């Protein structure tokens, strides 16, 4: 199962849940610096202007089945986590392309 959470939702959860110190909030109650940090650390699944969704998913499948990439992650000891991340990204791309819900 893939879960998708928008960046706005993530920031709202942090603010409403009281997980941020007041120093991170500006005078409007927004956490711009936290949002910026999350943007830099998140993988964006945005449709490219020049490529179709099919092209994006095809490239992802080529990447995840590349012997060189698989070998790198075996050596690094993070193969399972890498495969799960790739799977979730592909599911997210397909879900966005279909305009549906990631849970089915």
SULPEQUI-V258792 format. One line per field, one symbol per residue. ss: DSSP state (a for helix, b for strand, c for the rest). Layout:
# SULPEQUI-V258792
ss = ???
This chain:
# SULPEQUI-V258792
ss = ccccccaaaaaaaaaacccccaaacccccccaaaaaaaaaacccccccccccaaaaaaaaaaaaccaaaaaaaaaaccaaaaaaaaaaaaaaaaaaaacccccc
